[in-house]
Amino acid sequence: MKRKKVSIIGAGHVGASTAQLLALAGISDVVLFDVVEGMPQGKALDLSQACSIWNSAASVIGTNNYADTAGSDVIVVTAGIARKPGMSRDDLLRTNAGIVSAVGRGIAGGSPDAVIIAVTNPMDVMAHLLYKTTGFAHHRVMGMGGVLDAARFSTFVAWELNVSPGAVNSVILGGHGDQMVPMPRFTTVNGVPVTKLIPEDKIEALVERTRGGGAEIVSLLKTGSAYYAPAAATFQMVKAILFDEKRPLPAACYLTGQYGIEGLFVGVPAILGAGGVERIIELKLDDKEREAFVKSAGAVSGLVKTLDI
């Protein structure tokens, strides 16, 4: 049976960490692409030598040539500049748009059946840009942010309740950024809504910390941004696609009328499988939740209009 192939565009911290998780699990061959000569090759060689210790049969190659990504089952796009202290995700817009547009043109022809996961920020807009530049069906393009945001909210809820993070199932809607919409009413600890376990003022504090989760890490690191959790989130999505898991995960998906939004990539719960986004789950929102979601989607729409895509 032909081995699955995952190409990662951008061999920085997030890309290389995602490659490491894939190689360690041995669930696919990995192509690590970057425009910097020697850098993806060096990281791939290092990972290949680690595979012998991990008893992994995964092949890991580094390249500066898009031709080596041909025939990919999944393509993860992490290429772009990282956020710096004081910089919002929106500040990244134009620089990363130019980079991601070039990526879209580079990967489209060689892997016409691939599923694309956008990780580059502003992530919802970059997913939209990849959808436009590749010409792929919208269900085969998605953004990663929801899984990461849900993981952050789950972590903070677990710390507040002193329970295992694995017992917390978080739901996040909206754009990946300051206007994301954590959903306490739908977030549960072993099936019990957190609204029944944590006082409202504490929940609001956890929501605000989640919204600033990326910025908090940036302020601590001083010279970089998060990469372990983003890589873990990306790995979970890649695995759901490669193994056709039909796994419910929050992702930036192209909406065609769901939640009253049309023609825009916004974070919603979805079923991920071999076909990419196989189904979008529509939750029944109350007025306050719907207002927050529409506001978040409006912020994404504004950035899309800025780029005229």
Wavefront OBJ file of the C-alpha trace (Angstrom):
o trace
v 0.000 0.000 0.000
v 1.277 3.447 -0.953
v 2.434 5.442 2.063
v 0.673 8.685 2.838
v 2.602 11.881 2.124
v 2.402 15.130 4.056
v 4.203 18.242 2.840
v 4.917 21.080 5.247
v 5.543 24.461 3.658
v 7.729 26.457 6.005
v 10.439 24.776 8.086
v 10.417 27.187 11.014
v 9.448 26.245 14.560
v 5.824 25.270 13.835
v 6.622 23.466 10.593
v 9.594 21.552 11.989
v 7.704 20.634 15.171
v 4.805 19.317 13.084
v 7.267 17.294 10.998
v 8.740 15.880 14.212
v 5.323 14.726 15.481
v 4.493 13.092 12.150
v 7.876 11.361 11.915
v 7.691 10.172 15.526
v 4.210 8.718 14.950
v 5.338 7.191 11.649
v 1.950 7.822 10.054
v 3.240 9.397 6.831
v 6.277 10.340 4.830
v 7.166 14.006 5.303
v 8.444 16.664 2.935
v 9.752 19.780 4.650
v 9.896 22.755 2.255
v 11.434 26.165 2.789
v 12.901 28.874 0.571
v 16.022 29.089 2.764
v 18.648 26.869 1.176
v 20.018 24.141 3.430
v 17.678 24.777 6.364
v 14.914 22.258 5.519
v 17.534 19.749 4.362
v 19.402 20.020 7.666
v 16.268 19.639 9.766
v 15.079 16.713 7.656
v 18.431 14.956 8.043
v 18.281 15.454 11.802
v 14.720 14.062 11.919
v 15.667 11.118 9.709
v 18.377 10.127 12.176
v 15.887 10.445 15.033
v 13.525 8.064 13.194
v 15.988 5.233 13.692
v 15.772 5.789 17.448
v 11.988 6.064 17.345
v 11.758 2.896 15.218
v 9.805 4.924 12.679
v 9.781 3.983 8.997
v 8.805 7.518 7.955
v 10.836 9.133 5.194
v 11.698 12.771 5.872
v 13.205 14.938 3.146
v 14.000 18.643 3.048
v 13.727 20.692 -0.114
v 13.631 24.131 -1.728
v 11.708 22.800 -4.728
v 7.908 22.618 -4.854
v 8.212 19.680 -7.259
v 9.174 17.481 -4.295
v 5.773 18.123 -2.703
v 3.905 16.599 -5.666
v 1.434 13.854 -4.840
v 0.840 15.009 -1.265
v -2.235 13.814 0.600
v -2.094 16.756 3.003
v -0.240 20.058 2.697
v 0.344 22.159 5.813
v 1.177 25.820 5.184
v 3.150 27.463 8.002
v 5.260 29.788 5.817
v 5.339 33.426 6.848
v 6.753 35.739 9.458
v 5.936 35.145 13.120
v 4.253 37.660 15.361
v 6.531 39.886 17.438
v 5.763 41.615 20.764
v 3.225 44.394 20.247
v 2.249 43.069 16.830
v -1.329 41.946 16.226
v -2.204 39.122 13.861
v -3.678 41.780 11.578
v -0.278 43.508 11.311
v 0.984 40.368 9.623
v -1.656 40.558 6.912
v 0.053 41.992 3.853
v 3.491 40.430 4.346
v 2.128 36.946 4.882
v -0.446 37.352 2.112
v 2.369 37.762 -0.398
v 4.179 34.710 0.941
v 1.075 32.508 1.057
v -0.052 33.534 -2.433
v 3.269 32.295 -3.796
v 2.850 29.054 -1.819
v -0.625 28.499 -3.244
v 0.674 28.830 -6.779
v 3.605 26.551 -5.993
v 1.636 23.635 -4.528
v -1.578 23.593 -6.581
v -0.438 21.807 -9.725
v 1.545 18.992 -8.135
v -1.004 17.852 -5.544
v -4.463 18.351 -7.060
v -6.087 15.912 -4.617
v -4.491 17.227 -1.424
v -6.217 18.687 1.611
v -4.657 21.982 2.690
v -4.354 23.178 6.289
v -3.503 26.866 6.732
v -1.488 27.693 9.856
v 0.057 31.027 8.829
v -1.524 34.065 10.490
v -3.941 35.778 10.116
v -5.054 32.192 9.680
v -8.690 32.540 8.568
v -7.689 34.994 5.846
v -4.736 32.858 4.746
v -7.099 29.878 4.360
v -9.277 32.055 2.116
v -6.213 33.135 0.137
v -5.093 29.510 -0.363
v -8.606 28.596 -1.495
v -8.485 31.354 -4.113
v -4.898 30.849 -5.324
v -5.078 27.042 -5.590
v -8.575 26.844 -7.058
v -9.274 23.837 -4.816
v -12.791 22.935 -3.710
v -13.544 24.798 -0.502
v -14.010 21.637 1.551
v -10.366 20.702 0.878
v -9.009 23.889 2.453
v -9.220 24.725 6.156
v -7.501 26.708 8.880
v -5.972 25.279 12.051
v -6.734 27.938 14.696
v -9.829 26.443 16.316
v -8.063 23.328 17.593
v -5.330 25.476 19.131
v -7.773 27.936 20.701
v -9.858 25.078 22.111
v -6.710 23.510 23.588
v -5.842 26.779 25.300
v -9.335 27.159 26.753
v -9.349 23.512 27.866
v -6.008 24.002 29.608
v -7.158 27.062 31.527
v -10.465 25.405 32.508
v -8.593 22.289 33.681
v -6.225 24.387 35.803
v -9.158 26.253 37.342
v -10.936 23.008 38.280
v -7.790 20.970 38.992
v -8.853 18.218 36.582
v -7.135 16.458 33.701
v -7.103 18.627 30.533
v -8.219 15.530 28.624
v -11.526 15.629 30.504
v -12.337 19.072 29.098
v -14.011 19.356 25.695
v -13.968 22.979 24.519
v -15.912 24.608 21.714
v -14.580 27.737 19.986
v -16.236 29.740 17.212
v -15.156 32.692 15.103
v -11.867 34.004 13.811
v -8.511 32.936 15.221
v -7.503 36.052 17.071
v -8.593 38.582 19.632
v -12.246 38.238 18.617
v -12.472 34.452 18.856
v -15.598 33.243 20.630
v -15.013 30.580 23.314
v -18.337 28.893 24.095
v -18.627 28.071 27.820
v -22.208 26.809 27.396
v -20.963 24.094 25.038
v -17.664 23.433 26.858
v -17.885 20.418 29.141
v -15.940 18.467 31.736
v -16.901 14.838 31.221
v -20.214 16.010 29.833
v -20.966 18.624 32.504
v -21.088 22.215 31.127
v -18.451 24.442 32.712
v -21.192 27.009 33.357
v -22.377 24.651 36.125
v -18.881 24.248 37.574
v -17.234 27.675 37.440
v -18.669 31.083 38.483
v -19.499 33.446 35.625
v -16.799 35.998 36.497
v -14.126 33.271 36.558
v -15.344 31.936 33.199
v -15.068 35.405 31.691
v -11.488 35.686 32.956
v -10.637 32.320 31.355
v -12.252 33.433 28.095
v -10.189 36.619 28.060
v -6.978 34.708 28.794
v -7.788 32.346 25.925
v -8.347 35.261 23.545
v -4.920 36.584 24.483
v -3.308 33.140 24.643
v -0.981 33.655 21.711
v -0.016 37.178 22.741
v 0.761 35.978 26.277
v 3.307 33.493 24.918
v 4.775 36.096 22.551
v 5.262 38.518 25.476
v 7.047 35.839 27.506
v 9.298 34.570 24.706
v 10.218 38.113 23.571
v 11.703 36.871 20.279
v 9.156 34.389 18.933
v 5.684 32.915 19.170
v 4.041 29.634 20.167
v 4.946 26.473 18.296
v 4.543 23.324 20.425
v 0.760 23.616 20.813
v 0.200 24.876 17.227
v 2.173 21.867 15.947
v 0.189 19.477 18.171
v -3.068 20.997 16.907
v -1.935 20.646 13.300
v -0.883 17.044 13.883
v -4.330 16.194 15.258
v -5.972 17.601 12.128
v -3.556 15.844 9.763
v -4.165 12.540 11.540
v -7.947 12.974 11.295
v -7.609 13.442 7.535
v -5.053 10.700 6.832
v -7.015 8.092 8.791
v -10.452 9.344 7.725
v -11.389 9.575 11.390
v -14.580 11.626 10.883
v -13.401 13.506 13.981
v -15.334 16.545 15.241
v -12.825 19.389 15.543
v -13.075 23.182 15.457
v -11.541 24.536 12.257
v -11.732 27.545 9.966
v -14.135 26.344 7.296
v -15.712 27.988 4.258
v -19.309 28.717 5.156
v -22.072 28.491 2.578
v -24.913 29.842 4.672
v -24.265 28.037 7.956
v -24.633 30.361 10.964
v -25.965 32.957 8.511
v -22.519 33.453 6.939
v -21.716 32.853 3.291
v -18.471 32.908 1.327
v -16.080 33.254 4.264
v -13.648 31.056 6.225
v -14.596 31.242 9.911
v -13.982 28.918 12.862
v -16.801 26.408 13.461
v -17.033 22.804 14.687
v -16.714 20.396 11.767
v -16.251 16.731 10.914
v -12.777 16.171 9.458
v -11.975 13.123 7.347
v -10.328 12.050 4.109
v -12.438 14.519 2.154
v -11.311 17.425 4.294
v -14.194 19.307 5.853
v -16.908 16.678 5.442
v -19.641 18.357 7.460
v -20.123 21.560 9.429
v -21.874 21.236 12.779
v -24.398 24.019 13.444
v -24.964 24.823 17.093
v -28.071 26.632 18.312
v -26.681 29.912 19.585
v -28.394 32.325 21.922
v -28.564 36.022 21.051
v -25.363 36.960 22.905
v -23.379 34.099 21.347
v -24.683 34.881 17.865
v -23.815 38.560 18.246
v -20.250 37.700 19.263
v -19.893 35.233 16.389
v -21.194 37.700 13.791
v -18.821 40.367 15.131
v -15.872 37.968 14.891
v -16.834 36.927 11.354
v -17.108 40.609 10.446
v -13.517 41.185 11.536
v -12.374 38.337 9.259
v -14.491 39.707 6.401
v -12.847 43.095 6.795
v -9.376 41.595 6.343
v -10.511 39.616 3.294
v -11.845 42.834 1.772
v -8.567 44.595 2.555
v -6.769 42.030 0.399
v -9.535 42.156 -2.224
v -9.826 38.354 -2.480
l 1 2 3 4 5 6 7 8 9 10 11 12 13 14 15 16 17 18 19 20 21 22 23 24 25 26 27 28 29 30 31 32 33 34 35 36 37 38 39 40 41 42 43 44 45 46 47 48 49 50 51 52 53 54 55 56 57 58 59 60 61 62 63 64 65 66 67 68 69 70 71 72 73 74 75 76 77 78 79 80 81 82 83 84 85 86 87 88 89 90 91 92 93 94 95 96 97 98 99 100 101 102 103 104 105 106 107 108 109 110 111 112 113 114 115 116 117 118 119 120 121 122 123 124 125 126 127 128 129 130 131 132 133 134 135 136 137 138 139 140 141 142 143 144 145 146 147 148 149 150 151 152 153 154 155 156 157 158 159 160 161 162 163 164 165 166 167 168 169 170 171 172 173 174 175 176 177 178 179 180 181 182 183 184 185 186 187 188 189 190 191 192 193 194 195 196 197 198 199 200 201 202 203 204 205 206 207 208 209 210 211 212 213 214 215 216 217 218 219 220 221 222 223 224 225 226 227 228 229 230 231 232 233 234 235 236 237 238 239 240 241 242 243 244 245 246 247 248 249 250 251 252 253 254 255 256 257 258 259 260 261 262 263 264 265 266 267 268 269 270 271 272 273 274 275 276 277 278 279 280 281 282 283 284 285 286 287 288 289 290 291 292 293 294 295 296 297 298 299 300 301 302 303 304 305 306 307 308 309
